[in-house]
């Protein structure tokens, strides 16, 4: 049996792969946070964490714009009442594939925090 929160992860990855940042960002609360090793590498002043929809939206628009062929392929989803963990492979032209796990904390059907882990 699938948990209803699994749909959030499926909607998220479909929006990302369609480069539909508006649909992607609509999944987040206004005060959401997003953390990742790539944010830390490109913007060390953030300590790897973005706060609020405008910062997250700018990050996703930039990532899509600067990374030709960027796409994610789902490998697993696990969900419960407060969290969804999405595992996927990150593909980008001319770059090594990266195995990723992304945890989404959920409140009232929206993402309040997302954390990215590279394998």
C-alpha positions as CSV (number, residue, x, y, z in Angstrom):
1,X,0.0,0.0,0.0
2,X,1.3,3.4,-0.9
3,X,1.2,6.4,1.5
4,X,-0.5,9.5,0.2
5,X,2.6,11.6,0.7
6,X,4.4,9.5,-2.0
7,X,2.5,11.6,-4.5
8,X,4.3,14.8,-3.4
9,X,7.6,13.2,-4.3
10,X,6.3,12.0,-7.7
11,X,4.8,15.4,-8.5
12,X,8.1,17.0,-7.4
13,X,10.3,14.8,-9.7
14,X,7.8,15.2,-12.6
15,X,7.9,19.0,-12.3
16,X,11.6,19.0,-12.0
17,X,12.1,16.9,-15.1
18,X,9.7,19.1,-17.0
19,X,11.7,22.1,-15.9
20,X,8.5,23.5,-14.5
21,X,9.9,25.6,-11.6
22,X,6.5,27.2,-10.9
23,X,4.9,23.7,-10.3
24,X,8.0,22.6,-8.3
25,X,8.0,25.7,-6.0
26,X,4.2,25.4,-5.5
27,X,4.9,22.2,-3.5
28,X,6.8,24.2,-0.8
29,X,5.6,26.4,2.1
30,X,6.6,30.0,2.1
31,X,9.1,29.5,4.9
32,X,10.5,26.2,3.6
33,X,14.2,25.4,3.7
34,X,16.4,23.5,1.3
35,X,19.8,22.1,2.0
36,X,22.3,20.4,-0.3
37,X,26.0,19.8,-0.8
38,X,25.8,21.6,-4.2
39,X,24.4,24.7,-2.5
40,X,27.2,24.6,0.0
41,X,29.8,24.2,-2.8
42,X,28.4,27.0,-5.0
43,X,27.3,29.4,-2.2
44,X,29.4,28.7,0.9
45,X,28.0,31.8,2.7
46,X,24.7,29.9,3.1
47,X,26.3,26.9,4.9
48,X,24.4,24.9,2.3
49,X,20.9,26.0,3.4
50,X,18.4,28.2,1.6
51,X,15.4,29.7,3.4
52,X,12.1,30.7,1.8
53,X,10.4,30.1,-1.5
54,X,12.2,33.0,-3.3
55,X,15.7,31.6,-2.5
56,X,14.6,28.0,-3.4
57,X,13.0,29.2,-6.6
58,X,16.2,31.1,-7.6
59,X,18.2,28.0,-6.9
60,X,16.2,25.7,-9.0
61,X,16.0,28.1,-11.9
62,X,19.8,28.5,-11.7
63,X,20.4,24.8,-11.5
64,X,18.3,24.1,-14.6
65,X,19.9,27.0,-16.5
66,X,23.5,26.1,-15.7
67,X,23.3,22.3,-16.1
68,X,22.5,21.0,-19.6
69,X,20.5,17.8,-19.7
70,X,19.8,17.8,-16.0
71,X,17.2,15.1,-15.1
72,X,16.3,12.8,-12.3
73,X,15.2,9.2,-12.4
74,X,13.3,7.9,-9.4
75,X,14.7,4.7,-7.9
76,X,12.6,4.5,-4.6
77,X,10.1,6.4,-2.5
78,X,9.4,5.9,1.2
79,X,6.8,7.9,3.1
80,X,5.1,8.3,6.4
81,X,3.0,11.0,8.1
82,X,5.8,13.6,8.4
83,X,8.4,12.7,5.8
84,X,8.9,11.5,2.2
85,X,12.3,10.2,1.2
86,X,12.9,10.2,-2.6
87,X,15.9,8.3,-4.0
88,X,16.9,9.1,-7.5
89,X,19.8,9.1,-10.0
90,X,20.9,12.6,-11.1
91,X,22.0,12.7,-14.8
92,X,23.5,15.7,-16.5
93,X,25.3,16.1,-19.8
94,X,29.1,15.6,-19.4
95,X,28.9,14.8,-15.7
96,X,29.2,11.7,-13.7
97,X,25.8,10.2,-12.5
98,X,25.1,10.9,-8.9
99,X,23.0,8.7,-6.6
100,X,20.8,11.0,-4.5
101,X,18.5,10.7,-1.5
102,X,16.3,13.7,-0.8
103,X,14.2,13.9,2.4
104,X,11.1,16.1,2.3
105,X,9.5,17.1,5.7
106,X,5.8,17.5,5.1
107,X,3.2,19.7,6.9
108,X,-0.3,20.2,5.6
109,X,0.5,18.6,2.3
110,X,3.5,20.9,1.5
111,X,7.2,20.6,1.8
112,X,8.6,22.6,4.8
113,X,12.1,21.3,4.6
114,X,14.1,19.3,2.0
115,X,17.6,17.9,2.5
116,X,19.7,16.4,-0.2
117,X,22.3,13.6,0.4
118,X,24.7,12.4,-2.3
119,X,25.7,8.7,-2.4
